[in-house]
Amino acid sequence: MTIETEIRAALSTLDPQHLDVINESALHSGHMGDDGSGESHWRVVIKADRLGNMSRIARHRAIHAALGKDIIGRIHALAIDIQ
């Protein structure tokens, strides 16, 4: 299973109306944090009603909690765009 698949499955618990999981690892090739796996840098674009009434920090915390320590521990960078 790819990290993208794991991210999608984990974030599905937030019942998103829109979810894009974008692998940006190639943009960071050779930079610090690039582990050569091709799955080190990610961008999530999400719209979910559950996140609507939360502060920005609370929304980011909710996304990190949904992903869990296992996924977060295996990636170097996660950009989060909440719509």
MMTF fields as JSON, N, C-alpha, C and O atoms, coordinates in Angstrom:
{
  "mmtfVersion": "1.0.0",
  "mmtfProducer": "UNKNOWN",
  "numBonds": 331,
  "numAtoms": 332,
  "numGroups": 83,
  "numChains": 1,
  "numModels": 1,
  "chainsPerModel": [1],
  "groupsPerChain": [83],
  "chainIdList": ["A"],
  "bondAtomList": [4, 2, 8, 6, 12, 10, 16, 14, 20, 18, 24, 22, 28, 26, 32, 30, 36, 34, 40, 38, 44, 42, 48, 46, 52, 50, 56, 54, 60, 58, 64, 62, 68, 66, 72, 70, 76, 74, 80, 78, 84, 82, 88, 86, 92, 90, 96, 94, 100, 98, 104, 102, 108, 106, 112, 110, 116, 114, 120, 118, 124, 122, 128, 126, 132, 130, 136, 134, 140, 138, 144, 142, 148, 146, 152, 150, 156, 154, 160, 158, 164, 162, 168, 166, 172, 170, 176, 174, 180, 178, 184, 182, 188, 186, 192, 190, 196, 194, 200, 198, 204, 202, 208, 206, 212, 210, 216, 214, 220, 218, 224, 222, 228, 226, 232, 230, 236, 234, 240, 238, 244, 242, 248, 246, 252, 250, 256, 254, 260, 258, 264, 262, 268, 266, 272, 270, 276, 274, 280, 278, 284, 282, 288, 286, 292, 290, 296, 294, 300, 298, 304, 302, 308, 306, 312, 310, 316, 314, 320, 318, 324, 322, 328, 326],
  "bondOrderList": [1, 1, 1, 1, 1, 1, 1, 1, 1, 1, 1, 1, 1, 1, 1, 1, 1, 1, 1, 1, 1, 1, 1, 1, 1, 1, 1, 1, 1, 1, 1, 1, 1, 1, 1, 1, 1, 1, 1, 1, 1, 1, 1, 1, 1, 1, 1, 1, 1, 1, 1, 1, 1, 1, 1, 1, 1, 1, 1, 1, 1, 1, 1, 1, 1, 1, 1, 1, 1, 1, 1, 1, 1, 1, 1, 1, 1, 1, 1, 1, 1, 1],
  "groupList": [{"groupName": "MET", "atomNameList": ["N", "CA", "C", "O"], "elementList": ["N", "C", "C", "O"], "formalChargeList": [0, 0, 0, 0], "bondAtomList": [1, 0, 2, 1, 3, 2], "bondOrderList": [1, 1, 2], "singleLetterCode": "M", "chemCompType": "L-PEPTIDE LINKING"}, {"groupName": "THR", "atomNameList": ["N", "CA", "C", "O"], "elementList": ["N", "C", "C", "O"], "formalChargeList": [0, 0, 0, 0], "bondAtomList": [1, 0, 2, 1, 3, 2], "bondOrderList": [1, 1, 2], "singleLetterCode": "T", "chemCompType": "L-PEPTIDE LINKING"}, {"groupName": "ILE", "atomNameList": ["N", "CA", "C", "O"], "elementList": ["N", "C", "C", "O"], "formalChargeList": [0, 0, 0, 0], "bondAtomList": [1, 0, 2, 1, 3, 2], "bondOrderList": [1, 1, 2], "singleLetterCode": "I", "chemCompType": "L-PEPTIDE LINKING"}, {"groupName": "GLU", "atomNameList": ["N", "CA", "C", "O"], "elementList": ["N", "C", "C", "O"], "formalChargeList": [0, 0, 0, 0], "bondAtomList": [1, 0, 2, 1, 3, 2], "bondOrderList": [1, 1, 2], "singleLetterCode": "E", "chemCompType": "L-PEPTIDE LINKING"}, {"groupName": "ARG", "atomNameList": ["N", "CA", "C", "O"], "elementList": ["N", "C", "C", "O"], "formalChargeList": [0, 0, 0, 0], "bondAtomList": [1, 0, 2, 1, 3, 2], "bondOrderList": [1, 1, 2], "singleLetterCode": "R", "chemCompType": "L-PEPTIDE LINKING"}, {"groupName": "ALA", "atomNameList": ["N", "CA", "C", "O"], "elementList": ["N", "C", "C", "O"], "formalChargeList": [0, 0, 0, 0], "bondAtomList": [1, 0, 2, 1, 3, 2], "bondOrderList": [1, 1, 2], "singleLetterCode": "A", "chemCompType": "L-PEPTIDE LINKING"}, {"groupName": "LEU", "atomNameList": ["N", "CA", "C", "O"], "elementList": ["N", "C", "C", "O"], "formalChargeList": [0, 0, 0, 0], "bondAtomList": [1, 0, 2, 1, 3, 2], "bondOrderList": [1, 1, 2], "singleLetterCode": "L", "chemCompType": "L-PEPTIDE LINKING"}, {"groupName": "SER", "atomNameList": ["N", "CA", "C", "O"], "elementList": ["N", "C", "C", "O"], "formalChargeList": [0, 0, 0, 0], "bondAtomList": [1, 0, 2, 1, 3, 2], "bondOrderList": [1, 1, 2], "singleLetterCode": "S", "chemCompType": "L-PEPTIDE LINKING"}, {"groupName": "ASP", "atomNameList": ["N", "CA", "C", "O"], "elementList": ["N", "C", "C", "O"], "formalChargeList": [0, 0, 0, 0], "bondAtomList": [1, 0, 2, 1, 3, 2], "bondOrderList": [1, 1, 2], "singleLetterCode": "D", "chemCompType": "L-PEPTIDE LINKING"}, {"groupName": "PRO", "atomNameList": ["N", "CA", "C", "O"], "elementList": ["N", "C", "C", "O"], "formalChargeList": [0, 0, 0, 0], "bondAtomList": [1, 0, 2, 1, 3, 2], "bondOrderList": [1, 1, 2], "singleLetterCode": "P", "chemCompType": "L-PEPTIDE LINKING"}, {"groupName": "GLN", "atomNameList": ["N", "CA", "C", "O"], "elementList": ["N", "C", "C", "O"], "formalChargeList": [0, 0, 0, 0], "bondAtomList": [1, 0, 2, 1, 3, 2], "bondOrderList": [1, 1, 2], "singleLetterCode": "Q", "chemCompType": "L-PEPTIDE LINKING"}, {"groupName": "HIS", "atomNameList": ["N", "CA", "C", "O"], "elementList": ["N", "C", "C", "O"], "formalChargeList": [0, 0, 0, 0], "bondAtomList": [1, 0, 2, 1, 3, 2], "bondOrderList": [1, 1, 2], "singleLetterCode": "H", "chemCompType": "L-PEPTIDE LINKING"}, {"groupName": "VAL", "atomNameList": ["N", "CA", "C", "O"], "elementList": ["N", "C", "C", "O"], "formalChargeList": [0, 0, 0, 0], "bondAtomList": [1, 0, 2, 1, 3, 2], "bondOrderList": [1, 1, 2], "singleLetterCode": "V", "chemCompType": "L-PEPTIDE LINKING"}, {"groupName": "ASN", "atomNameList": ["N", "CA", "C", "O"], "elementList": ["N", "C", "C", "O"], "formalChargeList": [0, 0, 0, 0], "bondAtomList": [1, 0, 2, 1, 3, 2], "bondOrderList": [1, 1, 2], "singleLetterCode": "N", "chemCompType": "L-PEPTIDE LINKING"}, {"groupName": "GLY", "atomNameList": ["N", "CA", "C", "O"], "elementList": ["N", "C", "C", "O"], "formalChargeList": [0, 0, 0, 0], "bondAtomList": [1, 0, 2, 1, 3, 2], "bondOrderList": [1, 1, 2], "singleLetterCode": "G", "chemCompType": "PEPTIDE LINKING"}, {"groupName": "TRP", "atomNameList": ["N", "CA", "C", "O"], "elementList": ["N", "C", "C", "O"], "formalChargeList": [0, 0, 0, 0], "bondAtomList": [1, 0, 2, 1, 3, 2], "bondOrderList": [1, 1, 2], "singleLetterCode": "W", "chemCompType": "L-PEPTIDE LINKING"}, {"groupName": "LYS", "atomNameList": ["N", "CA", "C", "O"], "elementList": ["N", "C", "C", "O"], "formalChargeList": [0, 0, 0, 0], "bondAtomList": [1, 0, 2, 1, 3, 2], "bondOrderList": [1, 1, 2], "singleLetterCode": "K", "chemCompType": "L-PEPTIDE LINKING"}],
  "groupTypeList": [0, 1, 2, 3, 1, 3, 2, 4, 5, 5, 6, 7, 1, 6, 8, 9, 10, 11, 6, 8, 12, 2, 13, 3, 7, 5, 6, 11, 7, 14, 11, 0, 14, 8, 8, 14, 7, 14, 3, 7, 11, 15, 4, 12, 12, 2, 16, 5, 8, 4, 6, 14, 13, 0, 7, 4, 2, 5, 4, 11, 4, 5, 2, 11, 5, 5, 6, 14, 16, 8, 2, 2, 14, 4, 2, 11, 5, 6, 5, 2, 8, 2, 10],
  "groupIdList": [1, 2, 3, 4, 5, 6, 7, 8, 9, 10, 11, 12, 13, 14, 15, 16, 17, 18, 19, 20, 21, 22, 23, 24, 25, 26, 27, 28, 29, 30, 31, 32, 33, 34, 35, 36, 37, 38, 39, 40, 41, 42, 43, 44, 45, 46, 47, 48, 49, 50, 51, 52, 53, 54, 55, 56, 57, 58, 59, 60, 61, 62, 63, 64, 65, 66, 67, 68, 69, 70, 71, 72, 73, 74, 75, 76, 77, 78, 79, 80, 81, 82, 83],
  "secStructList": [7, 7, 2, 2, 2, 2, 2, 2, 2, 2, 2, 4, 4, 4, 7, 7, 1, 3, 3, 3, 3, 3, 3, 7, 4, 4, 4, 4, 6, 6, 1, 6, 6, 7, 7, 1, 1, 1, 7, 1, 3, 3, 3, 3, 3, 3, 3, 7, 4, 4, 4, 6, 6, 1, 7, 2, 2, 2, 2, 2, 2, 2, 2, 2, 2, 2, 2, 2, 2, 2, 2, 2, 2, 2, 7, 1, 3, 3, 3, 3, 3, 3, 7],
  "xCoordList": [0.847, 0.0, 0.892, 1.859, 0.573, 1.357, 0.948, -0.128, 1.813, 1.476, 0.269, -0.57, 0.177, -0.992, -2.284, -3.242, -2.314, -3.497, -3.797, -4.955, -2.759, -2.937, -3.471, -4.35, -2.938, -3.412, -4.882, -5.677, -5.253, -6.652, -7.576, -8.637, -7.175, -8.002, -8.153, -9.247, -7.058, -7.096, -7.965, -8.737, -7.846, -8.612, -10.068, -10.893, -10.389, -11.795, -12.643, -13.862, -12.02, -12.75, -13.31, -14.184, -12.813, -13.324, -14.48, -14.987, -14.906, -15.995, -15.816, -16.701, -14.697, -14.455, -15.366, -15.687, -15.771, -16.496, -15.499, -15.835, -14.276, -13.212, -11.904, -11.617, -11.115, -9.821, -8.857, -9.101, -7.774, -6.659, -5.444, -5.159, -4.743, -3.494, -2.425, -2.423, -1.516, -0.546, 0.862, 1.307, 1.537, 2.919, 3.833, 3.965, 4.461, 5.362, 6.829, 7.7, 7.1, 8.457, 9.45, 10.589, 9.048, 9.963, 10.431, 11.524, 9.614, 9.984, 11.086, 11.728, 11.299, 12.262, 13.414, 14.143, 13.574, 14.632, 15.992, 16.338, 16.752, 18.082, 18.094, 19.167, 16.919, 16.844, 16.84, 16.634, 17.066, 16.989, 15.602, 14.596, 15.556, 14.289, 13.911, 13.011, 14.589, 14.345, 15.049, 16.278, 14.253, 14.833, 15.024, 15.437, 14.726, 14.893, 13.719, 13.715, 12.725, 11.572, 10.586, 9.785, 10.648, 9.657, 8.337, 7.344, 8.316, 7.096, 7.398, 6.953, 8.156, 8.573, 7.836, 7.725, 7.338, 6.711, 5.307, 5.126, 4.324, 2.931, 2.167, 2.499, 1.146, 0.195, -1.193, -1.537, -1.986, -3.373, -4.253, -4.079, -5.19, -6.197, -7.517, -7.947, -8.154, -9.334, -10.433, -10.175, -11.653, -12.843, -13.709, -14.138, -13.962, -14.778, -15.579, -15.028, -16.87, -17.729, -17.266, -17.418, -16.704, -16.23, -15.144, -14.955, -14.438, -13.351, -13.814, -13.072, -15.03, -15.528, -15.523, -15.133, -15.943, -16.075, -14.852, -14.902, -13.767, -12.555, -11.593, -11.635, -10.731, -9.658, -8.668, -8.714, -7.792, -6.809, -5.94, -5.679, -5.509, -4.674, -5.452, -4.916, -6.702, -7.525, -7.748, -7.759, -7.927, -8.107, -6.845, -6.923, -5.694, -4.431, -4.224, -3.767, -4.56, -4.445, -5.388, -5.025, -6.596, -7.558, -7.038, -7.213, -6.404, -5.839, -4.677, -4.586, -3.804, -2.688, -3.204, -2.664, -4.236, -4.806, -5.405, -5.242, -6.098, -6.693, -5.604, -5.762, -4.503, -3.405, -2.697, -2.282, -2.562, -1.931, -0.419, 0.175, 0.187, 1.639, 2.39, 3.488, 1.817, 2.501, 2.731, 3.849, 1.685, 1.827, 2.688, 3.624, 2.381, 3.139, 4.62, 5.478, 4.92, 6.307, 7.083, 8.313, 6.375, 7.047, 7.17, 7.718, 6.668, 6.822, 7.625, 7.65, 8.272, 9.091, 8.287, 8.467, 7.412, 6.692, 5.262, 4.989, 4.351, 2.946, 2.412, 2.344, 2.035, 1.381, -0.118, -0.598, -0.858, -2.293, -3.015, -2.801, -3.876, -4.723, -6.166, -6.687, -6.804, -8.173, -9.084, -8.893, -10.059, -10.983, -12.277, -13.164],
  "yCoordList": [-1.179, 0.0, 1.241, 1.313, 2.202, 3.432, 4.38, 4.251, 5.311, 6.312, 7.127, 7.506, 7.398, 8.132, 7.395, 8.013, 6.104, 5.303, 5.349, 5.446, 5.279, 5.348, 6.709, 6.79, 7.78, 9.132, 9.27, 9.774, 8.827, 8.905, 8.135, 8.632, 6.937, 6.117, 6.778, 6.813, 7.296, 7.928, 9.176, 9.398, 9.991, 11.237, 11.021, 11.918, 9.855, 9.559, 9.555, 9.712, 9.38, 9.41, 10.799, 10.943, 11.819, 13.181, 13.474, 14.596, 12.49, 12.626, 13.838, 14.69, 13.926, 15.112, 15.154, 14.129, 16.373, 16.588, 16.67, 16.391, 17.055, 17.15, 16.739, 17.148, 15.926, 15.516, 15.268, 14.417, 16.006, 15.756, 15.421, 16.11, 14.376, 14.013, 14.049, 13.232, 15.011, 15.289, 14.97, 15.481, 14.131, 13.779, 14.838, 14.929, 15.635, 16.702, 16.333, 17.202, 15.059, 14.613, 14.955, 15.318, 14.847, 15.132, 16.589, 16.897, 17.475, 18.89, 19.13, 20.18, 18.154, 18.296, 17.305, 17.08, 16.727, 15.744, 16.352, 17.425, 15.653, 16.121, 17.081, 17.423, 17.533, 18.441, 17.654, 16.44, 18.345, 17.716, 17.097, 17.707, 15.914, 15.222, 14.301, 13.474, 14.432, 13.518, 12.212, 12.138, 11.181, 9.897, 8.966, 7.818, 9.457, 8.653, 7.738, 7.055, 7.712, 6.828, 7.361, 6.606, 8.667, 9.28, 9.521, 9.868, 9.34, 9.545, 10.302, 9.913, 11.381, 12.116, 13.44, 13.91, 14.041, 15.363, 15.29, 14.839, 15.743, 15.608, 16.903, 17.716, 17.087, 18.197, 17.592, 16.752, 18.022, 17.6, 18.821, 19.842, 18.714, 19.746, 19.105, 18.115, 19.678, 19.04, 20.045, 21.166, 19.615, 20.354, 19.347, 18.344, 19.624, 18.732, 19.578, 20.434, 19.327, 20.079, 19.971, 20.917, 18.83, 18.63, 19.63, 19.914, 20.157, 21.097, 22.548, 23.444, 22.777, 24.121, 25.08, 26.237, 24.637, 25.537, 25.549, 26.086, 24.963, 24.897, 26.021, 26.567, 26.356, 27.299, 26.613, 25.394, 27.378, 26.807, 25.752, 24.683, 26.061, 25.117, 23.848, 22.746, 23.99, 22.823, 21.958, 20.731, 22.591, 21.817, 21.024, 19.85, 21.656, 20.956, 19.814, 18.733, 20.062, 19.004, 17.837, 16.675, 18.148, 17.097, 16.25, 15.031, 16.898, 16.166, 15.293, 14.128, 15.838, 15.052, 13.874, 12.772, 14.098, 13.021, 11.938, 10.749, 12.343, 11.364, 10.542, 9.338, 11.193, 10.477, 9.532, 8.44, 9.94, 9.103, 9.177, 9.612, 8.75, 8.828, 7.989, 8.359, 6.872, 5.996, 6.696, 6.702, 7.278, 7.964, 9.21, 9.424, 10.026, 11.257, 10.947, 11.702, 9.858, 9.488, 9.032, 8.985, 8.695, 8.201, 9.234, 8.941, 10.433, 11.474, 12.629, 12.835, 13.368, 14.476, 15.772, 16.563, 15.99, 17.256, 17.031, 16.203, 17.792, 17.736, 19.162, 19.861, 19.583, 20.874, 20.618, 19.673, 21.455, 21.262, 22.502, 23.606, 22.305, 23.388, 23.015, 22.025, 23.809, 23.533, 24.527, 25.741, 23.988, 24.853, 25.054, 25.749],
  "zCoordList": [0.0, 0.0, 0.0, 0.759, -0.837, -0.897, 0.231, 0.814, 0.514, 1.526, 1.065, 1.882, -0.229, -0.734, -0.378, 0.087, -0.591, -0.277, 1.219, 1.624, 2.026, 3.474, 3.907, 4.765, 3.311, 3.641, 3.27, 4.064, 2.068, 1.624, 2.564, 2.943, 2.934, 3.827, 5.195, 5.758, 5.721, 7.046, 7.04, 7.973, 6.0, 5.953, 5.566, 5.739, 5.051, 4.732, 5.996, 5.918, 7.163, 8.432, 8.732, 9.587, 8.034, 8.212, 7.26, 7.239, 6.474, 5.505, 4.59, 4.518, 3.899, 3.062, 1.838, 1.237, 1.493, 0.244, -0.916, -2.067, -0.585, -1.585, -0.912, 0.213, -1.615, -1.083, -2.23, -3.085, -2.244, -3.159, -2.302, -1.323, -2.669, -2.006, -3.087, -4.007, -2.961, -4.011, -3.514, -2.486, -4.251, -3.92, -4.525, -5.745, -3.669, -4.11, -3.902, -3.936, -3.688, -3.373, -4.472, -4.177, -5.727, -6.836, -6.817, -7.292, -6.273, -6.191, -5.165, -5.168, -4.29, -3.205, -3.32, -2.354, -4.475, -4.699, -4.384, -4.879, -3.559, -3.183, -2.014, -1.516, -1.554, -0.418, 0.886, 0.889, 1.977, 3.282, 3.443, 3.081, 3.974, 4.179, 3.042, 3.186, 1.906, 0.787, 1.1, 1.108, 1.36, 1.735, 0.544, 0.709, -0.647, -1.847, -2.148, -3.173, -1.274, -1.462, -2.491, -3.041, -2.75, -3.625, -2.919, -3.558, -1.605, -0.822, 0.476, 1.555, 0.349, 1.545, 1.748, 2.88, 0.684, 0.759, 0.153, -0.978, 0.926, 0.512, 0.699, 1.562, -0.11, 0.028, 0.061, -0.771, 1.026, 1.135, 0.927, 1.593, 0.011, -0.203, 0.207, -0.384, 1.223, 1.787, 2.095, 2.533, 1.856, 2.285, 3.022, 2.451, 4.293, 5.11, 6.098, 6.791, 6.151, 7.068, 8.512, 9.284, 8.883, 10.258, 10.648, 11.831, 9.665, 9.944, 9.927, 10.329, 9.466, 9.208, 10.38, 10.22, 11.548, 12.694, 13.604, 14.711, 13.145, 13.955, 13.597, 12.494, 14.543, 14.238, 13.3, 13.13, 12.702, 11.783, 12.488, 11.936, 13.684, 14.434, 14.759, 14.635, 15.17, 15.486, 14.247, 14.342, 13.083, 11.838, 11.512, 11.152, 11.635, 11.371, 12.365, 11.995, 13.616, 14.627, 14.309, 14.492, 13.834, 13.485, 12.322, 12.308, 11.356, 10.222, 10.687, 10.302, 11.5, 12.035, 12.863, 12.773, 13.661, 14.475, 13.584, 13.858, 12.518, 11.601, 10.912, 10.715, 10.55, 9.898, 10.866, 10.478, 12.098, 13.105, 13.068, 12.082, 14.149, 14.316, 13.294, 12.879, 12.885, 11.94, 10.599, 10.084, 10.04, 8.744, 8.911, 8.141, 9.9, 10.125, 10.326, 9.869, 10.996, 11.261, 10.035, 10.063, 8.955, 7.753, 6.646, 5.584, 6.88, 5.865, 6.459, 7.673, 5.579, 6.042, 6.116, 7.042, 5.153, 5.096, 4.637, 3.768, 5.248, 4.889, 4.817, 5.828, 3.62, 3.429, 3.453, 2.827, 4.172, 4.314, 3.814, 4.315, 2.815, 2.296, 2.618, 2.106, 3.467, 3.874, 3.159, 3.234, 2.478, 1.709, 2.441, 1.947]
}
